[in-house]
Amino acid sequence: MATTTTTITINSTDLLTDELSLSTTAALTQAGNSTGLTGTAGLARKKTGNTSEYTLFAAASYTDDKAHKAYLKNTSTTAAEYFIVEVAGTVVGRLYAGDWALIPWAADTTGTNCDIDITPSAADMTLEYMLFTDE
Amino acid sequence: MATTTAAVTLTSDLLSDNMSVSASTTCVKAGTTADGLTQMEYGYVEVATGDEYDLIATTPTASKASKLYVKNHSTDETYYIAITQNTQAIGRLYGGDWMFIPADFHDAAADIAITSNGGTNKIEYALFHEGTVLVTT
């Protein structure tokens, strides 16, 4: 069985009066059991030629309502450059230069397809991404 | 200025070669390099099965560089929370899973809601943001 682990560490010494130090690790497993995820798409990079919207992952290509996870990182070093990240046509948020995200993904296809789309704020930006799939 | 860093490490033996990906970001205000996010909400809730709950209402200022961390502390692997935004399914966080996403709050319908499934889910969350739109009394 494949083992994929994800660890996040959030630290701040001066945001609050007391130091913030938060860390957790999760093994990525299939929906409803402890078997590790066995599928992946990536690791990959996409350079966007213009500011059009791009579909990164199409929900129709994956089983819906599972435990998929998507990793995204904006590799830009220009502070004002960001990717708008949408799921099912809803803006989730903006990934600014250097930012990363780990997003659970339903890949739902009932109603609006739950595609993950990105729209760069400038031409020639690069997104690093990976999808762990529960198939 | 506050300095808050968020780092991730992904390791896997899924492929023929072992994979290890690391990334770290300093949580700064939109379009800046050194002006750190200075405000946060941090909480822990238990949500009974079947209940839908607005984890974060759309009070943070829209279209900024807010970040949301959510962890499902449930130890039963069949328990999960469904994450929705603007009634659209985003994904499921099963027991032990966590997520870290940018959060836009672009309109009044863009609350981030969770629905508990399988049993009572125990949810930790932290929102780092640039400010809130205070509701008048």
Interface residues (C-beta under 8 A of the other chain):
Chain A: A2 T3 T4 T5 T6 T7 I8 T9 I10 N11 S12 T13 D14 L15 L16 L20 L22 T24 A26 A27 L28 T29 A31 G32 N33 S34 L37 T38 G39 T40 L43 D65 K66 A67 H68 K69 Y71 K73 A79 A80 Y82 I84 V85 V87 A88 G89 T90 V91 V92 G93 R94 L95 Y96 A97 G98 D99 W100 A101 L102 I103 P104 W105 A106 D108 T112 C114 M130 F132
Chain B: A2 T3 T4 T5 A6 A7 V8 T9 L10 T11 S12 D13 L14 L15 M19 V21 A23 T25 T26 V28 A30 G31 T32 T33 G36 L37 T38 M40 S63 K64 A65 S66 K67 L68 Y69 K71 E77 T78 Y80 A82 I83 Q85 N86 Q88 A89 I90 G91 R92 L93 Y94 G96 D97 W98 M99 F100 I101 P102 A103 D104 H106 A110 A126 F128
